Amino acid sequence: MTDKKYYYRIDLIKRYLFLSFAFFLPINQRISTINIVLLVVFSLLNLRKSKINFKTEFIPLIVLYFIYCLSLLYSSELQLSIIEKKASLLFFPIIFTFNRNIVKYYELIFKYFVLGCLVALIICEINAFYNSFNFEHFYFDSRVDKSISFYNSLIQEKNLFFSYNFSFIHQTVYFAMYMLFAITILLYKKIFKSKTIQYFIISILIMGVFQTLNKAGFIVLLFLALTKIYSIISNKKIAVISSILFLFFGCLVFILNPRVQNLSKKKFFIDESKIIEKDFKKIKNTKPTDTDFRVMLWVSAIEMIKEHPVIGIGAGGSHNRLYEVFAVKRQWYYSIEKYHAHNQYLQILLDIGIIGFSVFVFLFIYFLRKVFRNYDNNLKLIAINFVLILTINFLFESMFERYSGISFFAFFYCLLFLVIQQRKGFKELQINVS
């Protein structure tokens, strides 16, 4: 086999691996992880000096990865699993550095990701329907708890077609995030020949977001709609009025959401007078307070951040240490339980301090600077909405603590960065020629 044929076949394999990763990310974590490993291996097999075109755009991701690794040196626990858990921050910069030509197929990658989201949603629908249907007595009932009404099954998240009972492949926040980005792609890129098919898939995915009952997902969906309305109406006065009306309608729908109504019954403050035992080891389990547990986690994280603001407490064992403080707030301790901060901004400050947080913020500033210099308006809107989806979800979830979050972020961050740079250069070339 000649070198030319060899490299061509390797390039072809890598292209299929990129498409396979995009497709299986919403469906199966194990398969998508194997894709990452194979992409690294085949990238090294196809390593040629003429193909290495190293630039600085991915350095912040790599720096952030090594800060996480170095934090293990002063962590309470030497959790080497952190090196693997955060590996997407290193592997995807390497993969995209050696495969810059993949940007030629970015629309195909988008298409496969959308199809992956659609297939994952269909799997969840089939699973919910199958488990709701009683084949012995031939009746349909989607309530997990048959003693409550259908409406209460939504409020209490005990319905097979909603919330975590429905989204069994991923946690609801990640599944909603995937579908929201797929909707974003479909809104600004024509990846299917038929507009009817394109808008039909959008409607199906919107329904899927509602079925997750994820509050952050509803907020993002509202902003995506506002962005689209503003972009398609040429008369900006009408666009502003339409946006305000839509915002009002969206807020009304959000308030009527059963989970939001249930949320209003919770307390969003910590009653310090109920904190009797200060040592988590001596806590005798009683009924936990009815304060929202996320608020407790945020307050606990902030207390710890204040003690170690510059370099944090280290990524190793941070879950255990945070839970110890949280258990005192809740006056309930169970050694098997572990929680992260449920806020990516607080989680980074907790793990790697202001130093790591500065790199994290710089990632997005650097990315957005490149985005706003791009001439492709649709691509610009996809990138802006990508950042919007992440920044809102970061408020409610520590996305980098799970493969579903960190792999999604690293992959599409790198892909969009390369595409934006290429499209910018292409447009500048057109201008110079003309």
C-alpha positions, 0 to 999 in steps of 0.5 A: 500500500502506498503512503498516499492510500494509507493516509487517505484511509486513516483520514477516512476512518477519522472522519467516521470517528468524528461523526460517530462521536457526535452521533453517540454522545447523546445516546451512549457514553461508552461508545462515544468514549471509545471514539475519543480514544480511537481518535487520539490513536489514529491522529498519532498514526497519521502524524506528519510534520506537514500536518501539524499546525499548532496555534494558540487557541486551545492552550487555555483548555490544556492549561486548565487541564494541568491546573486540575492535575496539579491541584491533586498535589495539595488535595485532601485525597490523591484521586487519580481518577480526576486525570481521566475525568478531565481528560477531554480538556486535553484530548480534544485540543490534541485531536483537533490540532492534528485534524484541522481539515475536519472543519470541512465536514462540520455541517455533517458533524452537526447533522449527526449530533442532531440525529443522535439527539433525535434517536436518544429522544425516541429511545426514551419515548419508547421506553416510557411507553413500554413501561406505561403499558400493561400488556397483561390487562391492556391499559395505559398508565404512565404514573410511577405511583398509582395512588396519586393523580396524573397532575401530581405525578408531574409535580412529584416527578413520578411520571414515566414520560417526564423528568428523570424517569423519562431521561434514563440515558442522561441526567435531565440537565445534560439531555436538555442541554444536548437537545437545546444545542441541536435546536440551535443548529437547526434554527441557523443551519439547513442540514436537511434538504426539506424545511418541513423535516427541519422544523418537524425535528425542532418541534419534537426536540422542543417537546423533549426539552419540556419532558425533561422538566429541567428549569435551566432548559426552559430558561435557555429555550426562552432565550433561544426563541428571543434570539431567533425572533430578534434575528429574523425581524428586520424592523427592530422596533417590532422585534423588541415589542415581539420579544417582550411579548414572547418573554411575558408569555414564556415567563407565564409558561415557566411559572405554570410549570409544575416543578416551578410551582413545587419549587416555590414551596421550598425555603431558600434560606438557611436557618442557622438556629437549627444548626445544633451539631457543628461536627459532622462526625457527631451528627445523629441523623434526624429529619433534614431541613426543608431548605432547598439542597442546592442553596445549602450546597452553594452556601457550603461551597462559598464558605470553603472558597473564602478559606482557600480563595487563590488555589482552592482546596484541590480537585481530589476529594473536594466532593467529600469535603464539601459534603461534610460542610453541607451535612452540618448545614442540613444536620444530616450525614450519610457517608455514602452520599457525595455532592458537587456544588451544583454550580460550575462557577463555584465548583471551579473556585472551590477546586482550583481557586481564582487562578483556575477560574481566571483561565476558565473565564478567559476561555469564553472571552477569547472564544467570543472575541473570535466569534464577534469577528466572524462574518457568517451571521448564522455561525455566529449565532450558533456559537453565541447560543452555545455559550448561552446554553453553557453559561446558564446551565453552569449556574445550576450544575457542575458540568465538568464533574461529569463526562456528559458535560465536559466532553460536550463542552470540549468537543464543540468548543474546539470544533466551533473555534476552528470553523469560526477561524476558517470561515473568517479567513475565507471571507477575508480572502474573498474581500481581498480578491474582490 
